[in-house]
Amino acid sequence: MARIAGVDLPNNKKVEVALTYIYGIGTTLARRIIDATKVEGGKKVHELSEEETARLRTEIESKYRVEGTLHTETGMNVKRLMDIACYRGFRHRRSLPVHGQRTHTNARTRKGPRKGAAVVKKAKPAVGKKG
């Protein structure tokens, strides 16, 4: 099992598909990496030699931000928006959609489960005993 950027790539997948399991690498970037390292994209991961795996690893670690560093950078970008108090920052802070989507009826993923209206039952009038 090849381990690149802290991710175990699945053995039974083609290299081109397996690279997309790394956060920050999509299909286009995976093809670009394969072309740069001269690795056959149709090969399965378990068929890769140690030298090919090392070439992929050095290419990814030297030229691309993936996994932890990309998560950190994305988080810092969101934090910066919140710190400068721009509109997008307020939307992030309140856990609302950021890109102008409708929120009146939708956006349940962002807003969470519905908060039902509080139902208050009226108290029954006291019935006194006669006699």
Secondary structure per residue as TSV (DSSP state, phi and psi in degrees):
chain	resnum	aa	ss	phi	psi
A	1	M	-	360.0	123.3
A	2	A	-	-79.8	136.9
A	3	R	E	-119.1	113.6
A	4	I	E	-128.0	131.0
A	5	A	T	54.8	35.4
A	6	G	T	78.9	10.7
A	7	V	E	-120.0	130.7
A	8	D	E	-81.0	117.2
A	9	L	-	-79.0	138.7
A	10	P	-	-66.5	133.2
A	11	N	T	-67.0	-34.7
A	12	N	T	-88.5	6.2
A	13	K	S	-100.1	156.5
A	14	K	B	-70.1	153.5
A	15	V	H	-58.0	-41.8
A	16	E	H	-59.6	-39.5
A	17	V	H	-79.7	-39.8
A	18	A	H	-63.5	-34.8
A	19	L	G	-63.4	-26.2
A	20	T	G	-72.6	-8.0
A	21	Y	G	-73.4	-12.7
A	22	I	S	-86.4	127.7
A	23	Y	T	-62.1	124.0
A	24	G	T	105.3	-5.7
A	25	I	-	-118.1	118.8
A	26	G	-	-103.7	-168.6
A	27	T	H	-66.7	-42.3
A	28	T	H	-63.6	-46.2
A	29	L	H	-67.3	-35.1
A	30	A	H	-62.4	-43.5
A	31	R	H	-62.7	-40.6
A	32	R	H	-63.9	-40.7
A	33	I	H	-66.0	-42.4
A	34	I	H	-63.6	-41.1
A	35	D	H	-64.7	-39.9
A	36	A	H	-69.3	-32.9
A	37	T	H	-94.7	-3.7
A	38	K	T	59.7	37.8
A	39	V	-	-99.7	141.6
A	40	E	-	-73.8	119.8
A	41	G	T	-69.6	-23.8
A	42	G	T	-79.7	-10.1
A	43	K	S	-69.3	150.4
A	44	K	B	-85.1	157.4
A	45	V	G	-61.1	-38.7
A	46	H	G	-70.8	-13.7
A	47	E	G	-88.1	-8.2
A	48	L	-	-69.8	141.5
A	49	S	-	-81.9	166.5
A	50	E	H	-61.1	-36.8
A	51	E	H	-67.5	-40.0
A	52	E	H	-67.5	-40.4
A	53	T	H	-63.3	-40.5
A	54	A	H	-64.7	-39.9
A	55	R	H	-62.5	-44.1
A	56	L	H	-61.2	-45.0
A	57	R	H	-60.9	-47.8
A	58	T	H	-66.8	-37.0
A	59	E	H	-62.1	-47.3
A	60	I	H	-68.3	-45.1
A	61	E	H	-70.6	-28.9
A	62	S	H	-86.9	-30.8
A	63	K	H	-111.7	-15.3
A	64	Y	-	-128.1	148.2
A	65	R	-	-93.1	118.3
A	66	V	-	-137.9	166.1
A	67	E	H	49.5	-119.5
A	68	G	H	-59.4	-45.6
A	69	T	H	-65.9	-36.4
A	70	L	H	-70.3	-40.8
A	71	H	H	-59.4	-44.1
A	72	T	H	-63.1	-46.1
A	73	E	H	-63.0	-42.4
A	74	T	H	-63.6	-43.3
A	75	G	H	-62.5	-39.2
A	76	M	H	-67.4	-35.8
A	77	N	H	-63.4	-42.7
A	78	V	H	-66.8	-41.5
A	79	K	H	-62.7	-38.5
A	80	R	H	-62.2	-42.7
A	81	L	H	-61.6	-39.1
A	82	M	H	-69.9	-37.4
A	83	D	H	-67.5	-37.6
A	84	I	T	-83.5	-1.1
A	85	A	T	58.8	40.8
A	86	C	-	-85.0	173.2
A	87	Y	H	-58.1	-46.4
A	88	R	H	-62.7	-34.7
A	89	G	H	-65.0	-41.0
A	90	F	H	-63.3	-40.7
A	91	R	H	-63.7	-40.7
A	92	H	H	-63.7	-44.3
A	93	R	H	-62.1	-36.9
A	94	R	T	-91.7	5.6
A	95	S	T	56.1	48.1
A	96	L	-	-115.9	162.1
A	97	P	-	-60.0	142.4
A	98	V	S	-97.6	-27.8
A	99	H	S	-99.3	29.8
A	100	G	S	82.8	18.3
A	101	Q	-	-74.3	162.5
A	102	R	-	-69.9	138.8
A	103	T	-	-124.9	-4.9
A	104	H	S	-62.5	-46.7
A	105	T	S	-115.7	-22.8
A	106	N	-	-107.2	-156.1
A	107	A	-	72.0	29.6
A	108	R	H	-67.2	-29.7
A	109	T	H	-62.6	-44.5
A	110	R	H	-75.8	-43.1
A	111	K	H	-82.6	-19.5
A	112	G	-	90.6	-176.7
A	113	P	S	-62.3	152.8
A	114	R	-	-62.4	143.9
A	115	K	-	-101.2	106.5
A	116	G	-	-66.0	153.8
A	117	A	-	-68.5	139.8
A	118	A	-	-69.1	123.7
A	119	V	-	-100.0	121.1
A	120	V	-	-113.7	121.4
A	121	K	-	-81.3	143.6
A	122	K	-	-74.2	142.4
A	123	A	-	-73.0	137.5
A	124	K	-	-71.8	141.1
A	125	P	-	-66.4	143.4
A	126	A	-	-70.0	128.9
A	127	V	-	-104.8	118.4
A	128	G	-	-87.1	152.0
A	129	K	-	-81.1	140.3
A	130	K	-	-94.3	138.9
A	131	G	-	101.9	360.0
